Amino acid sequence: MSAKNISNEIVEENDSLTTFINNYISENGKENFSETINSKLQVSKDRYDFIVKILTRNIKVDEFLMNDILRCIVKKLCESQGIDFPNTFKLPENHLFSKASLYEYDPAKNGQNILKHGLDFGSVVSYGGADYGRLISYTNSEIEDRFVIFSKYYVDDKNNIFLSDDKKNEDFLCIATIATNADSGFRFISSRALKVKNDKKFQLELKNIIKDHNLDDSIMIGLRNGAYQILSEYYKLK
């Protein structure tokens, strides 16, 4: 398929998803829409206002990233009404940018990460510098084995569009990515910036990220302390 056809296909998907959102608001009202999105995404009022600006195209967003965002919003609305999102829209599992040689992600999951944490998975890799993926630690969930990739995110005018205002002026951010193994390398679950300038908060965040209820506390404390020592040097914490 040519690049033009792929682009046209994404635009058509976006139009269809946008129509669903508009119809939902027409039938249920803006207040219901606001309550549903706030409940599903757990975002602040400022963040919700930012989401509205994206959806109304008052903030210019690439069509592929917009596709991820719209998938996320429509999926949440469908969940609130008991609608089967995959079978209703029958969208391709991946698009041009959601599966690369190193990583892959669920487009709707990327949309959610953008709206909640201000980070696009592709940009986390692209703006992570030459040492991306060198520092990896362990975590676990009841569902699957996961790991944490710690990286830097060098902020500039090209990649700060989704970041909250307090992060836009940073030289770089400390990013923790939760991921699973995949055929292409790894699959993103989430990425967010950690608060590394506050020592106590940083250690608490590491405690919440690096965990496994099946391992002894002493092992987990050792893993967290090891990660903290390395990260303290990596980010030159004061």
C-alpha positions as CSV (number, residue, x, y, z in Angstrom):
1,M,0.0,0.0,0.0
2,S,1.4,3.4,-0.9
3,A,2.1,6.1,1.7
4,K,-0.7,8.2,0.3
5,N,-3.2,5.3,0.7
6,I,-2.0,4.7,4.2
7,S,-2.5,8.3,5.1
8,N,-5.9,8.4,3.6
9,E,-6.9,5.3,5.5
10,I,-5.9,6.9,8.8
11,V,-7.8,10.1,8.0
12,E,-10.9,8.0,7.3
13,E,-10.5,6.1,10.5
14,N,-10.1,9.4,12.4
15,D,-13.3,10.8,10.8
16,S,-15.2,7.7,11.8
17,L,-14.0,7.8,15.4
18,T,-14.6,11.5,15.6
19,T,-18.2,11.0,14.4
20,F,-18.7,8.5,17.2
21,I,-17.5,11.0,19.8
22,N,-19.7,13.8,18.4
23,N,-22.7,11.5,18.4
24,Y,-22.0,10.4,21.9
25,I,-21.9,14.0,23.1
26,S,-25.1,14.9,21.2
27,E,-26.9,11.9,22.7
28,N,-25.5,12.1,26.3
29,G,-24.3,15.7,26.7
30,K,-21.0,17.3,27.4
31,E,-21.3,16.8,31.2
32,N,-21.7,13.0,30.8
33,F,-18.8,12.9,28.3
34,S,-16.6,14.9,30.8
35,E,-17.5,12.6,33.7
36,T,-16.9,9.5,31.7
37,I,-13.4,10.6,30.4
38,N,-12.4,11.9,33.8
39,S,-13.5,8.6,35.5
40,K,-11.8,6.4,32.9
41,L,-8.5,8.3,32.6
42,Q,-8.3,9.8,36.1
43,V,-7.0,13.2,34.8
44,S,-7.0,16.7,36.4
45,K,-9.3,19.5,35.2
46,D,-6.4,21.2,33.4
47,R,-5.6,17.9,31.7
48,Y,-9.2,17.4,30.6
49,D,-9.3,20.9,29.2
50,F,-6.1,20.0,27.2
51,I,-7.8,16.8,25.9
52,V,-10.8,18.9,24.7
53,K,-8.4,21.2,22.8
54,I,-6.9,18.2,21.1
55,L,-10.2,16.7,20.1
56,T,-11.5,20.1,18.8
57,R,-8.3,20.4,16.8
58,N,-7.3,23.6,18.5
59,I,-3.9,21.9,19.0
60,K,-2.3,20.5,15.9
61,V,-1.6,16.8,16.1
62,D,-0.1,14.4,13.6
63,E,-2.9,12.2,12.1
64,F,-1.3,8.9,13.4
65,L,-1.0,10.2,16.9
66,M,-4.5,11.6,16.6
67,N,-5.6,8.1,15.6
68,D,-4.1,6.7,18.8
69,I,-5.8,9.4,20.9
70,L,-9.2,8.9,19.2
71,R,-9.0,5.1,19.6
72,C,-8.3,5.7,23.4
73,I,-11.3,8.1,23.8
74,V,-13.7,5.9,21.8
75,K,-12.6,2.8,23.6
76,K,-13.4,4.4,26.9
77,L,-16.8,5.6,25.8
78,C,-17.6,2.2,24.4
79,E,-16.6,0.6,27.8
80,S,-19.0,3.0,29.6
81,Q,-21.9,1.8,27.4
82,G,-21.0,-1.9,27.2
83,I,-20.1,-1.6,23.5
84,D,-17.6,-4.1,22.0
85,F,-15.0,-1.6,20.6
86,P,-12.9,-4.0,18.5
87,N,-15.9,-5.7,16.8
88,T,-17.8,-2.4,16.3
89,F,-15.0,-0.5,14.5
90,K,-12.9,-3.4,13.2
91,L,-9.8,-1.3,13.1
92,P,-6.4,-2.8,12.1
93,E,-4.5,-3.9,15.2
94,N,-1.5,-1.8,14.1
95,H,-0.7,1.1,11.9
96,L,2.5,2.4,10.3
97,F,4.1,3.6,13.5
98,S,2.8,1.2,16.1
99,K,5.1,-1.7,15.2
100,A,8.7,-1.1,14.5
101,S,11.9,-3.2,14.4
102,L,12.6,-2.5,18.1
103,Y,9.2,-2.1,19.7
104,E,5.5,-2.2,19.3
105,Y,2.5,-0.8,21.1
106,D,-1.3,-0.9,21.1
107,P,-2.4,2.4,19.5
108,A,-5.2,3.0,22.0
109,K,-2.7,2.4,24.8
110,N,-0.4,5.0,23.3
111,G,-3.3,7.4,23.1
112,Q,-4.0,6.9,26.8
113,N,-0.3,7.4,27.7
114,I,-0.3,10.7,25.7
115,L,-3.4,12.0,27.4
116,K,-2.4,10.9,31.0
117,H,1.4,11.3,31.0
118,G,2.1,13.5,28.0
119,L,4.4,11.0,26.3
120,D,4.1,9.3,23.0
121,F,5.8,5.8,23.0
122,G,7.6,6.4,19.7
123,S,9.1,9.7,21.0
124,V,10.3,8.1,24.2
125,V,12.6,6.0,22.0
126,S,13.4,8.7,19.5
127,Y,14.3,11.3,22.0
128,G,16.0,9.0,24.5
129,G,19.5,9.5,23.3
130,A,22.1,6.9,22.2
131,D,21.9,5.0,25.5
132,Y,18.2,4.2,25.4
133,G,17.4,0.8,26.9
134,R,20.8,0.3,28.6
135,L,19.3,0.4,32.1
136,I,16.6,-2.2,32.7
137,S,15.2,-3.5,35.9
138,Y,12.6,-6.0,36.9
139,T,8.9,-5.8,37.9
140,N,6.0,-8.1,37.8
141,S,2.2,-8.2,37.7
142,E,-0.4,-10.9,38.3
143,I,-1.0,-11.1,34.6
144,E,2.5,-11.3,33.0
145,D,6.2,-10.7,33.6
146,R,7.2,-7.2,32.9
147,F,10.3,-5.1,33.0
148,V,11.2,-1.4,33.5
149,I,13.3,0.5,31.0
150,F,14.8,3.7,32.5
151,S,15.8,6.4,30.0
152,K,16.2,10.1,29.5
153,Y,13.9,12.2,27.4
154,Y,15.6,15.2,25.9
155,V,12.9,17.9,25.7
156,D,12.6,20.3,22.8
157,D,9.9,22.2,21.0
158,K,9.2,19.2,18.8
159,N,8.3,16.7,21.5
160,N,6.9,18.8,24.4
161,I,3.4,19.4,22.9
162,F,1.7,16.8,25.2
163,L,3.8,17.5,28.3
164,S,2.4,19.4,31.3
165,D,3.7,22.9,31.7
166,D,6.0,22.0,34.6
167,K,7.9,19.6,32.4
168,K,8.2,21.6,29.2
169,N,11.1,23.7,30.4
170,E,13.2,20.7,31.6
171,D,16.4,19.9,29.7
172,F,15.6,16.2,30.0
173,L,13.2,14.0,31.9
174,C,13.7,10.7,33.7
175,I,11.4,8.2,32.0
176,A,10.3,4.8,33.4
177,T,8.7,2.5,30.8
178,I,6.9,-0.6,31.8
179,A,7.1,-3.2,29.0
180,T,6.7,-6.8,28.1
181,N,8.7,-9.0,25.7
182,A,7.4,-9.1,22.1
183,D,8.5,-10.6,18.8
184,S,9.8,-7.2,17.6
185,G,11.7,-6.6,20.9
186,F,9.4,-5.2,23.5
187,R,5.8,-4.0,23.8
188,F,5.0,-0.8,25.6
189,I,2.6,-0.8,28.6
190,S,3.2,2.7,29.9
191,S,5.8,5.5,30.1
192,R,5.9,8.3,32.5
193,A,8.3,10.9,33.9
194,L,9.6,10.3,37.4
195,K,10.1,13.0,40.0
196,V,13.9,12.6,40.4
197,K,14.6,16.0,42.0
198,N,12.9,15.0,45.3
199,D,14.9,12.1,46.8
200,K,12.0,10.7,48.9
201,K,9.5,10.9,46.1
202,F,11.9,9.3,43.7
203,Q,12.5,6.3,46.1
204,L,8.8,6.0,46.6
205,E,8.2,5.9,42.8
206,L,10.9,3.2,42.4
207,K,9.1,1.2,45.1
208,N,5.8,1.5,43.2
209,I,7.5,0.5,39.9
210,I,9.9,-2.2,40.8
211,K,7.8,-4.9,42.6
212,D,7.0,-8.5,42.8
213,H,4.7,-10.0,45.5
214,N,6.3,-13.4,44.9
215,L,9.8,-12.4,45.9
216,D,11.1,-11.7,49.4
217,D,11.2,-8.0,50.5
218,S,15.0,-8.2,50.9
219,I,15.4,-9.1,47.2
220,M,13.1,-6.3,46.1
221,I,14.8,-3.8,48.4
222,G,18.1,-4.8,46.9
223,L,16.8,-4.4,43.3
224,R,15.4,-0.9,44.2
225,N,18.5,0.2,45.9
226,G,20.7,-0.9,43.0
227,A,18.5,0.9,40.6
228,Y,18.5,4.0,42.8
229,Q,22.3,4.2,43.0
230,I,22.7,3.8,39.3
231,L,19.9,6.3,38.4
232,S,21.3,8.8,41.0
233,E,24.5,8.9,39.0
234,Y,22.8,8.7,35.6
235,Y,20.7,11.8,36.4
236,K,23.3,13.4,38.7
237,L,20.8,13.9,41.5
238,K,21.7,16.5,44.1
